[in-house]
Amino acid sequence: MTFNCSIDINESVEKVSEIFLNPDNLKYYQDGFIKKELISGSAFKKGAKSKMYYKKLELIETILNNDLPNEFFALYEHKHMTNTMKVSLIALEENKTRYITEIEYSKFNGAFIKLIARLFPGMFKKQVQKWLNQFKIYVESQK
């Protein structure tokens, strides 16, 4: 399952990149986020592995490429699913940035999550768009 989401943010591409790459900001726009812990490699560099803790789940992030604002590409592994996320930030104007993300779920583990993905695929996209909307609000409040 693959889908795209995007949002326009009233801020420079440099500022959006800076906020995106600061894990301390995740708690402001990703519901239930607790912390991000580097396991190996250098933070936000290709090959870096981190454990991400949320109230209801834990997952492993592996950075596959980080060339923001052009591209941030990462693999996310959870006991019930595996997905990749590709983020591109495009400067539309001096203080306007388009945030585009492509999510691809490559594996669902377990009958329940497979059923949810099959019956309610829009639920996954809705959650990602919600986080993009919350990210926009957070970035624009940092002026």
ROTIKOL-756544 format. One record per residue: residue in one letter; z negated, x, y of N, C-alpha, C in turn. Coordinates in pm, whole numbers, plus 32768, in hexadecimal, padded with zeros to 4 digits. Layout:
BEGIN
ATOM   r   n.zz   n.xx   n.yy   ca.zz   ca.xx   ca.yy   c.zz   c.xx   c.yy
ATOM   a      Z      X      Y       Z       X       Y      Z      X      Y
...
This chain:
BEGIN
ATOM   r   n.zz   n.xx   n.yy   ca.zz   ca.xx   ca.yy   c.zz   c.xx   c.yy
ATOM   m   8000   8055   7F8B    8000    8000    8000   8000   805A   807B
ATOM   t   8060   8043   80D3    806E    8091    814D   807A   8032   81C3
ATOM   f   803A   8057   8232    8046    8007    82AD   802F   8060   8326
ATOM   n   805C   802F   8399    804C    8074    8419   7FFD   801E   8478
ATOM   c   7FB3   805E   84D0    7F6D    801C    853D   7F7F   8073   85B9
ATOM   s   7F7B   8035   862E    7F85    8084    86A8   7F3E   803D   871A
ATOM   i   7F21   808C   8782    7EE2    8054    87F9   7F01   80B1   886E
ATOM   d   7F0F   8079   88E4    7F22    80C9    895D   7E9B   80D8   89A2
ATOM   i   7E7B   8154   89C8    7DFA    8175    8A04   7E12   81AC   8A90
ATOM   n   7DC6   817A   8AEF    7DD3    81A5    8B79   7D84   8225   8B91
ATOM   e   7DBB   8293   8B5C    7D7E    8317    8B6B   7DE7   837E   8B42
ATOM   s   7DD5   83F9   8B6F    7E34    8463    8B50   7E31   8485   8ABB
ATOM   v   7EA0   84B9   8A89    7EAA    84DE    89FD   7E45   854D   89DC
ATOM   e   7E2B   85A5   8A3C    7DC9    8611    8A26   7D3C   85D8   8A12
ATOM   k   7D16   8579   8A66    7C90    853C    8A5D   7C83   84EB   89DC
ATOM   v   7CEA   84A1   89B8    7CE7    8453    893C   7CD8   84B0   88C4
ATOM   s   7D21   8520   88C3    7D16    8582    8857   7C89   85BB   884F
ATOM   e   7C52   85DE   88C1    7BCB    8617    88C7   7B63   85B7   888E
ATOM   i   7B6B   853A   88B4    7B0B    84D6    8883   7B20   84BC   87EE
ATOM   f   7B9D   84B4   87C2    7BBC    849E    8735   7B82   850D   86DE
ATOM   l   7B8B   858A   870C    7B61    85FC    86BC   7ACA   8619   86C1
ATOM   n   7A7F   85CB   870B    79EE    85DF    8710   79A9   857D   86B2
ATOM   p   7976   85AE   863F    7939    8553    85DD   78BF   8509   8612
ATOM   d   787F   853C   867C    780D    84F6    86B7   7836   846F   86F3
ATOM   n   78B7   845F   8711    78E7    83E3    874D   7901   8375   86E6
ATOM   l   790E   8396   8667    7931    8333    8600   78D2   82BB   8600
ATOM   k   7853   82D4   861A    77F0    8268    8616   780A   81FE   8681
ATOM   y   7857   8221   86E8    7872    81C3    8755   78E5   8163   8737
ATOM   y   7938   8184   86D3    79AA    812B    86BA   79C3   810E   8627
ATOM   q   797C   814D   85CC    7989    812C    853E   7905   80F0   850E
ATOM   d   7908   8070   84F3    7890    8027    84CB   784D   8068   8452
ATOM   g   77CB   8079   845A    777E    80AD    83EA   7781   8143   83D8
ATOM   f   77C9   818C   8430    77D1    821D    8422   7748   825B   843C
ATOM   i   7720   82B9   83E6    76A0    82FF    83F5   76B4   8390   841D
ATOM   k   76FE   83DB   83C8    7714    8468    83E9   7789   84A0   8399
ATOM   k   77B8   8514   83C8    7823    855E    8386   77EE   85EB   836D
ATOM   e   77F5   8616   82F0    77BC    8695    82C6   782A   86EF   828D
ATOM   l   7841   8763   82CC    78A6    87C1    829D   7879   87FD   8218
ATOM   i   78D0   87F5   81B3    78B3    882B    812D   78F1   88B5   811D
ATOM   s   796E   88C5   814A    79B2    8947    813F   7A1E   8952   81A9
ATOM   g   7A44   89CF   81C7    7AAB    89E7    822B   7A74   89E2   82B8
ATOM   s   7ACF   89E4   8318    7AAB    89DD    83A6   7AC7   8950   83D8
ATOM   a   7A69   8919   8421    7A73    888F    8451   7AFB   8873   8491
ATOM   f   7B39   8808   8465    7BB9    87D5    8499   7C2E   8834   8486
ATOM   k   7C1E   8899   8431    7C8D    88F2    8410   7CC6   88C9   8389
ATOM   k   7D44   88EC   8372    7D86    88CD    82F3   7D31   8900   827E
ATOM   g   7D19   88A9   821C    7CCB    88CC    81A6   7C37   88AD   81B1
ATOM   a   7C08   888E   8229    7B79    886F    823A   7B55   87F1   81ED
ATOM   k   7AE2   87F6   81A9    7AAE    8781    8161   7A2A   875A   81A0
ATOM   s   7A1B   86D7   81B5    79A0    86A1    81EC   7977   8625   819F
ATOM   k   78F4   860E   819A    78C1    8593    8160   789E   8537   81D4
ATOM   m   78D1   84BD   81CE    78B8    845C    8237   785C   83F0   8200
ATOM   y   77F1   83D6   824A    778B    8376    8220   7791   82FA   8279
ATOM   y   7799   8288   8237    7794    8206    8279   7721   81B8   8239
ATOM   k   76F6   814D   8278    7687    80FF    8241   76A2   80CF   81B3
ATOM   k   771F   80AA   8197    773E    8070    8114   7796   80C7   80BC
ATOM   l   77BB   813F   80EB    7810    8193    8097   780D   8224   80C3
ATOM   e   783B   827A   806A    784D    8307    8086   78D9   832C   8057
ATOM   l   7919   8385   80A1    799E    83B2    8078   79B2   8443   809D
ATOM   i   7A16   8480   8060    7A39    850B    807A   7ABC   850D   80C9
ATOM   e   7ABB   8555   8138    7B32    8568    818B   7B64   85F6   8176
ATOM   t   7BE5   8604   815A    7C26    8687    8153   7C95   8689   81BB
ATOM   i   7C8F   86E7   8218    7CF5    86F2    827F   7D70   8734   8243
ATOM   l   7DE0   86ED   8248    7E5E    8721    8213   7EB0   8765   8281
ATOM   n   7EA1   8736   82FC    7EE4    8772    8370   7E9E   8741   83EE
ATOM   n   7E8F   879C   844E    7E59    8774    84CF   7EA4   87BF   853B
ATOM   d   7F00   8777   8579    7F52    87AB    85E4   7F52   8743   8655
ATOM   l   7EDB   870C   8671    7ED4    86A6    86DA   7EFE   86E2   8760
ATOM   p   7F42   8697   87B2    7F56    8607    87A9   7FCB   85DC   8750
ATOM   n   8017   863D   871E    808B    8619    86CB   8064   85D3   864A
ATOM   e   8004   860F   8600    7FE1    85D4    8580   7F57   8602   8551
ATOM   f   7F0E   85A2   851E    7E94    85BB    84D2   7EAB   8573   844E
ATOM   f   7E9D   85BB   83DE    7EBB    8581    835B   7E49   85A5   82FE
ATOM   a   7E0D   8541   82BF    7D99    855A    8269   7D9B   8500   81EF
ATOM   l   7D58   8531   8186    7D46    84E9    8109   7CB5   84B9   8105
ATOM   y   7CA2   843A   80DB    7C1C    8401    80CF   7C09   83D0   8041
ATOM   e   7B9E   8401   8003    7B82    83DD    7F79   7AF9   839A   7F6F
ATOM   h   7AFB   8327   7F2E    7A83    82D7    7F17   7A86   82AF   7E84
ATOM   k   7A15   828E   7E4B    7A14    826D    7DBD   7A6C   81F6   7D9B
ATOM   h   7A88   819E   7DFD    7ADA    8128    7DE2   7B6A   8133   7E12
ATOM   m   7B89   8198   7E67    7C11    81A1    7E9C   7C2E   822A   7ED5
ATOM   t   7CAF   8248   7EE0    7CE0    82C2    7F1D   7D4D   829C   7F80
ATOM   n   7D46   82D7   7FF8    7DAE    82BB    805B   7DC3   8334   80B5
ATOM   t   7E36   8334   80F8    7E52    8397    815F   7E5D   834E   81E4
ATOM   m   7E43   839B   824E    7E4F    8366    82D6   7E9A   83CE   8329
ATOM   k   7F04   83A1   8369    7F51    83F6    83C4   7F43   83BB   8450
ATOM   v   7F19   840C   84AE    7F06    83E0    8538   7F63   8431   8592
ATOM   s   7FA7   83EB   85EC    7FF8    842B    8653   7FCD   83F4   86DA
ATOM   l   7FC5   844B   873D    7FA2    8422    87C5   8019   8444   881E
ATOM   i   804D   83E0   8861    80C5    83F2    88B3   80A4   83D4   8944
ATOM   a   80BF   8434   899D    80A9    841F    8A2C   8116   83C2   8A60
ATOM   l   80F0   834D   8A8F    814F    82EE    8AC9   815E   8306   8B5F
ATOM   e   80ED   8328   8B9C    80E6    834C    8C2A   8077   83B4   8C35
ATOM   e   805A   83E0   8CAE    7FF2    8445    8CC1   7F6B   8416   8C89
ATOM   n   7F4A   8398   8C9F    7ECA    8363    8C71   7EDC   82EA   8C16
ATOM   k   7F3F   82F2   8BBE    7F55    8287    8B5D   7F89   82C6   8ADC
ATOM   t   7F43   82A7   8A6E    7F62    82E4    89EC   7F73   8278   8983
ATOM   r   7FDA   8286   8931    7FEB    822D    88BE   7FB0   8273   8844
ATOM   y   7F51   8230   8804    7F10    8260    8789   7F51   8213   8717
ATOM   i   7F96   825D   86BE    7FDB    8221    864C   7F9D   8259   85CC
ATOM   t   7F7C   8202   856F    7F47    8231    84EF   7F93   81F0   847D
ATOM   e   7FAC   8241   8417    7FEA    820F    839C   7F87   8227   832B
ATOM   i   7F65   81BE   82E6    7F06    81C5    8277   7F52   81A8   81F6
ATOM   e   7F39   81FB   8191    7F75    81E3    810E   7F09   81EA   80A3
ATOM   y   7EF2   817A   8062    7E95    8175    7FF0   7EE5   8197   7F73
ATOM   s   7EBC   8202   7F2F    7F06    822E    7EB9   7EBF   820D   7E36
ATOM   k   7E3E   81ED   7E3F    7DF5    81D0    7DC4   7D82   8170   7DDF
ATOM   f   7D76   810D   7D88    7D03    80B4    7D87   7CC3   80BF   7CFE
ATOM   n   7C41   80DA   7CFA    7BF8    80EA    7C7D   7B9C   8073   7C67
ATOM   g   7BB5   8029   7BFF    7B61    7FB6    7BDF   7BAB   7F34   7BF3
ATOM   a   7B8D   7ED6   7B9D    7BD1    7E54    7B9E   7BB8   7E07   7C1F
ATOM   f   7B3D   7E0B   7C52    7B1B    7DBC    7CC9   7B6A   7DE9   7D43
ATOM   i   7B6B   7E6D   7D5D    7BB2    7E9F    7DD3   7C49   7E8C   7DC4
ATOM   k   7C7C   7E97   7D4A    7D0B    7E7D    7D33   7D2D   7DEC   7D52
ATOM   l   7CD4   7D92   7D2C    7CE8    7D04    7D48   7CE4   7CE8   7DDE
ATOM   i   7C82   7D23   7E22    7C77    7D12    7EB4   7CF5   7D45   7EF9
ATOM   a   7D23   7DBB   7ED1    7D9B    7DF7    7F0E   7E16   7DA0   7EF7
ATOM   r   7E1D   7D65   7E82    7E91    7D11    7E62   7E8C   7C8A   7EAB
ATOM   l   7E16   7C4C   7EAE    7E09    7BC7    7EEB   7DFD   7BCA   7F83
ATOM   f   7DBF   7C33   7FB8    7DA3    7C39    8048   7DCE   7CBF   8085
ATOM   p   7E4C   7CE6   8078    7E76    7D68    80AE   7E63   7D72   8145
ATOM   g   7E6C   7D02   818A    7E5C    7D02    821C   7DD0   7D28   8248
ATOM   m   7D6F   7D1A   81EE    7CE5    7D3C    820E   7CD8   7DD0   8231
ATOM   f   7D22   7E26   81EC    7D1C    7EB6    8204   7D55   7ED7   828E
ATOM   k   7DC8   7E9C   82AD    7E07    7EB4    8330   7DAF   7E7D   83A0
ATOM   k   7D74   7E09   838A    7D1D    7DCB    83EF   7CA8   7E28   8411
ATOM   q   7C6D   7E68   83AE    7BFD    7EC3    83C5   7C29   7F3D   8416
ATOM   v   7C9B   7F76   83F4    7CCD    7FEB    843D   7CEB   7FC5   84CE
ATOM   q   7D2B   7F52   84E3    7D4A    7F27    856C   7CC9   7F0E   85BA
ATOM   k   7C64   7ED9   8579    7BE2    7EC3    85BC   7BAA   7F48   85EE
ATOM   w   7BB0   7FB0   8599    7B7D    8032    85C1   7BD1   806F   8632
ATOM   l   7C54   8059   8632    7CA8    8088    86A0   7C83   8041   8722
ATOM   n   7C6D   7FBE   871B    7C44    7F72    8791   7BBF   7FA7   87C7
ATOM   q   7B61   7FC2   876E    7ADE    7FF5    8796   7AEA   8084   87CD
ATOM   f   7B45   80D3   8795    7B5D    815A    87C7   7B92   8153   8856
ATOM   k   7BF0   80FB   886F    7C28    80E8    88F6   7BBA   80C7   8959
ATOM   i   7B64   8068   8936    7AF7    8040    898D   7A9C   80B7   89AA
ATOM   y   7A7C   8103   8941    7A24    8177    8953   7A65   81E0   89AD
ATOM   v   7AE2   8204   8991    7B26    826A    89E2   7B2C   8240   8A74
ATOM   e   7B53   81C4   8A8B    7B62    8196    8B15   7ADD   8187   8B5D
ATOM   s   7A6E   8182   8B15    79EA    817A    8B54   79B4   8204   8B79
ATOM   q   79F9   826E   8B51    79CA    82F7    8B68   79F9   8334   8BEB
ATOM   k   7A2F   82E3   8C43    7A65    8318    8CC2   79F6   8335   8D24
